[in-house]
Amino acid sequence: MATGYVLINVEPGYEFSVYESIGKFDQVADSTLLFGDYDLIAKVVAEDMALIAQFVVENIRQIEGVQNTKTLAGAEV
């Protein structure tokens, strides 16, 4: 299993609706609203990083209000 952390910027006023939308996906293990450079962070789990990347592009980035994302790969040690 692979874990990715997706940092998300949204248009002002869309923070809560995006938060609710990403929480409905099975791949999202956890999400948190943030203060600072990013508005939300989502912990995404899938079989490999390619599936996480595909999920971000095809699902998270398609949510109304999402401006951009940055995906960080979790290290397996």
C-alpha positions as CSV (number, residue, x, y, z in Angstrom):
1,M,0.0,0.0,0.0
2,A,1.1,3.6,-0.7
3,T,0.2,6.7,1.2
4,G,0.1,10.2,-0.2
5,Y,-0.6,13.5,1.4
6,V,-2.5,16.0,-0.8
7,L,-2.2,19.6,0.1
8,I,-5.1,21.5,-1.4
9,N,-5.8,25.2,-2.1
10,V,-9.4,26.2,-2.7
11,E,-11.2,29.3,-3.8
12,P,-12.3,31.5,-0.8
13,G,-15.7,30.3,0.5
14,Y,-15.3,26.7,-0.8
15,E,-13.2,25.3,2.1
16,F,-16.0,23.4,3.8
17,S,-17.7,22.1,0.7
18,V,-14.4,20.7,-0.7
19,Y,-13.6,19.2,2.7
20,E,-17.0,17.5,2.7
21,S,-16.6,16.3,-0.9
22,I,-13.1,14.7,-0.4
23,G,-14.3,12.9,2.7
24,K,-16.8,10.9,0.6
25,F,-14.0,9.1,-1.3
26,D,-13.0,5.6,0.0
27,Q,-9.3,6.4,-0.9
28,V,-9.3,9.3,1.6
29,A,-8.3,8.0,5.0
30,D,-8.3,11.3,6.7
31,S,-8.7,15.0,5.9
32,T,-8.2,18.3,7.9
33,L,-8.9,21.9,7.3
34,L,-5.8,24.0,7.7
35,F,-4.7,27.6,8.3
36,G,-1.6,28.8,6.4
37,D,-0.3,28.2,2.9
38,Y,-2.8,25.4,2.1
39,D,-6.5,25.1,3.0
40,L,-6.8,21.3,3.4
41,I,-4.7,18.2,3.6
42,A,-6.0,14.8,2.7
43,K,-4.3,11.4,3.5
44,V,-4.9,9.2,0.4
45,V,-4.2,5.5,0.4
46,A,-4.0,3.2,-2.7
47,E,-2.1,0.2,-4.0
48,D,0.7,2.4,-5.4
49,M,1.6,6.0,-6.1
50,A,0.4,5.8,-9.7
51,L,-3.1,5.2,-8.5
52,I,-2.8,8.0,-6.0
53,A,-1.7,10.4,-8.8
54,Q,-4.6,9.2,-11.0
55,F,-7.1,9.7,-8.1
56,V,-5.9,13.2,-7.5
57,V,-6.1,14.2,-11.1
58,E,-9.4,12.5,-11.9
59,N,-11.2,13.2,-8.6
60,I,-9.8,15.8,-6.2
61,R,-8.8,18.3,-8.9
62,Q,-12.3,18.0,-10.4
63,I,-14.1,19.2,-7.3
64,E,-15.6,22.6,-7.7
65,G,-13.5,25.2,-5.8
66,V,-10.2,23.3,-6.0
67,Q,-7.5,25.7,-7.4
68,N,-4.4,23.5,-7.1
69,T,-2.9,20.5,-5.3
70,K,0.5,19.3,-4.2
71,T,0.9,15.6,-3.6
72,L,3.6,14.3,-1.2
73,A,4.6,10.6,-1.2
74,G,4.8,8.9,2.1
75,A,8.1,7.1,2.7
76,E,8.1,3.4,3.5
77,V,10.9,2.7,6.0
